[in-house]
């Protein structure tokens, strides 16, 4: 589902080709300890070999077993402490059958690793040199889309054409519209699909609309399940918290949920946003998103405080300000609203990204009147 792809980008760093190496890479302290252990075991194994040559096989066997147990205990400890177990695992396996040769070989391996690791090729580079990732240029994608009939213009659709199709189209046209809205879901489409479910006279269209809503919900829940597993695996990674919060946020604004479910999704989104803020307390984007959720719950007083903290963010300044102005209206802070409208009116009009009703309201509160519009 395309609408959820942005949440995967937040966590892709946790699932790349180098992950297994990050999790089991030996720390410098682990390598030094293993080198000392290997040196001690080498001395003990050489002594056991000398005993074996003197026909003291039982004593030699006891020393070898003790050395193997020491290697096993070290390996189990490194796995549990997560300080790097790959060298310990190799050492404990080979020590069982090779004795002093394994200890000497491990010491040599650690020395070579220390010398070569600074200029070695990373696993990711090595992997993609064998299996290169094939990236298509934009002209190639457009050519293939035309060749196979794939429509790439869905990103520019508004809901008005879909509303017209659902109200006046044939049964086949309605089904195709529902299919397209399901494949390329955006929250604006949710109300149209629900309209088809409630108002259409065709049983086939209503069944397809109900199926589409179920499929969209399942896509959200499947994404949440994957992210929840990641959260259990990486409890200290803030990217996962942000991804979970984003999915719940998207779900809350998807317009396909019942009122109780929508309220629960908003609460969960705010919970995970707040958890994320414990790691990144100065992320202004999250202040805006929490304010937006509070505004949906009609908690305008709280929303204003969050918007006032977030409005310094230049990237979303206008979007934040438009919601902030709406909160001021609901709180009947009209003098503040007039002052803010005079300060930001020109920017809102020049951005050309807001509906006419918003632009006219801002013009009215700025004192310029709804007839003054920026020339096209």
Steps between C-alpha positions, in 0.01 A plus 500: 500500500670816377372721783696291753834495316627807682486309829728228362760768423514584871611147592689376195830570680416224747444237230782548250757244386752597772261432789630156594854639506398794720335266749786251527806717434766444767575807706864603558472386863364164387789449258766583760343261752479224239864551401610461864276194542636345180858557621427330834323212328790465253741463793270243668447305176877484434544368854228238437677390179823456698310287751355295216851435367598378850212247493285704742198495269235533772656816647538646150131428429394672825702811411352507147144467635566783749629722218190425290270580794680832553449586131131399516439708814670800338284464187174470697595808703574708189168400344306603811696822553474583127865604475575297186485122478606408148870445581410314819266266312767423240760444773285268713407284199850456363663462843303181557668321209822691435628572850813722504470568124161666558643721776799605289278554197258720699786718625624539143147575378452775757832660406418492127150637572642790699741590219256465209167624638580869442505467119281193450195505271174511697257213470241724332744609227614141451141374480386760245814447291384138453126574482475856364175684560333580171365854502289621210517855379185712486474475117520119526224492763277726288565288190411179684191661651379595154589158358314301766218748556592590856359837601752708697287812526319388817707736716332802344144379542255684721193328638258696281532270192452196722193655664354564155568141394344353817191721461444484124719229349412153381549201727826407325632857526419507872680172557807623311499823704483305828781272382722798415427672833586177683828447314616860548329581825508848648284620793299722265377185327358348819185714502431416134531125560269528802254698289493213250442258787210696650323654200552289187201299378713216355573210735818424304637853550412498871669164551812620318506820709474296822776268376716802414462646850591164655805469275619851585461432872688171466785679324525743790487222758760291314732801502440552871573133571838522325588821681395356836738209448775749419417696817538186712828424326637856520335666804752785499461602134294817468447449125268208575294708743461773238396246235235344728367844593482596131299189413251562782483866391427398141243249623328764714468733199410225251122563545430125469474428875206512734505797743620285795778343293605841365521642852709204616737539203549870585581418863752235397658736247544766770644242740768392255571859395560587866722192541697618198536847654675344800783420254468812279346772719568783253341349189254774400323278248364287783363807680300578186373142463392476864324836471316377192380189685386707800316733267312201355389423856385863538760563773583838356667645809758219509537506121586872504786440743649230279457713185666799667801279578510362146440816299872585499554210258547662159424186299140474616444854618196580284330166556549541876378858492176417314404248769617739771272769360205258504571421866504872583157532336354213702645650820345839408839672517396733220752776562787249480344353187477840328862580583622163376289527183651838413851357549452184290227582251733577210698178545185288509369656179830476313549136594191406291466171691189565710130483402318822414293486817817516714650782294178702522481447877859619545430804280193582705678478836797698367264790424568498127164350406427184298511677165872577510680204346844467357491520122569172321 
